[in-house]
């Protein structure tokens, strides 16, 4: 039997783990993975409400969110590789490339 409360609790938990990873960690790769966890938490919440209200519109939003996540990963990893080649580190505290 479908229980939307459990799905939403899992979604909140995943989003909190992702937010902690973005805020507390300094490794850019872990930050990117944390953003992906947050996007997947939003997808889970969308699909929970889609099933709860029998509305297929949320599936379109999930597909768009997956496309945004794929583009974010491609651009983020490209930037990560460029930063690593330039700074020899993926520590976000060492990034001052945009400072004057």
C-alpha positions in Angstrom: 0.0 0.0 0.0 1.2 3.5 -0.9 2.1 5.7 2.0 2.9 9.3 0.9 4.2 10.2 4.4 7.1 7.8 4.2 8.0 9.0 0.7 8.0 12.6 1.8 10.0 11.9 4.9 12.6 10.2 2.7 12.5 13.1 0.3 13.1 15.6 3.2 15.9 13.4 4.6 17.6 13.2 1.2 17.3 16.9 0.7 18.8 17.6 4.2 21.7 15.3 3.4 22.3 17.1 0.2 22.1 20.5 1.8 24.6 19.4 4.5 27.0 18.2 1.8 26.8 21.5 -0.1 27.2 23.6 3.0 29.7 21.6 5.1 32.0 19.9 2.6 34.9 21.6 0.8 35.5 19.1 -2.0 33.8 20.4 -5.2 33.0 16.8 -6.4 31.1 16.1 -3.2 29.3 19.4 -3.5 28.2 18.4 -7.0 27.0 15.0 -5.8 25.1 16.7 -3.0 23.3 18.9 -5.5 22.3 15.8 -7.4 20.9 14.2 -4.2 18.9 17.4 -3.6 17.5 17.3 -7.2 16.6 13.6 -6.7 14.8 14.5 -3.5 12.8 17.0 -5.4 12.0 14.4 -8.0 10.8 12.0 -5.3 8.5 14.6 -3.8 7.1 15.4 -7.3 6.4 11.8 -8.0 4.8 11.3 -4.6 2.4 14.1 -5.2 1.7 12.9 -8.7 0.7 9.5 -7.4 -1.2 10.9 -4.5 -3.4 13.2 -6.7 -3.3 11.0 -9.9 -1.8 13.9 -11.9 0.7 13.0 -14.7 1.9 16.6 -15.0 4.6 16.0 -12.3 6.2 13.5 -14.6 7.0 16.2 -17.1 8.6 18.2 -14.3 10.7 15.2 -13.2 11.9 14.7 -16.8 12.8 18.4 -17.1 14.6 18.2 -13.7 16.6 15.2 -14.9 17.6 17.1 -18.0 18.7 20.0 -15.9 20.6 17.6 -13.6 22.4 16.0 -16.6 23.4 19.4 -17.9 24.6 20.5 -14.5 26.8 17.4 -14.2 28.3 18.0 -17.6 29.1 21.6 -17.0 30.1 21.0 -13.4 32.6 18.2 -14.2 34.1 20.3 -17.0 34.6 23.2 -14.6 36.0 20.8 -12.0 38.5 19.4 -14.5 39.6 22.9 -15.5 40.0 24.0 -11.9 42.0 20.8 -11.0 44.3 21.3 -14.0 44.9 24.9 -12.9 45.1 24.7 -9.1 46.0 20.9 -8.7 43.2 20.7 -6.0 39.5 20.4 -5.8 39.2 22.2 -2.5 36.6 25.0 -2.8 38.4 27.3 -0.3 41.4 27.5 -2.7 39.3 28.9 -5.5 39.9 32.6 -6.0 40.0 32.6 -9.8 37.3 35.3 -10.1 38.9 37.7 -7.6 40.3 41.0 -8.9 
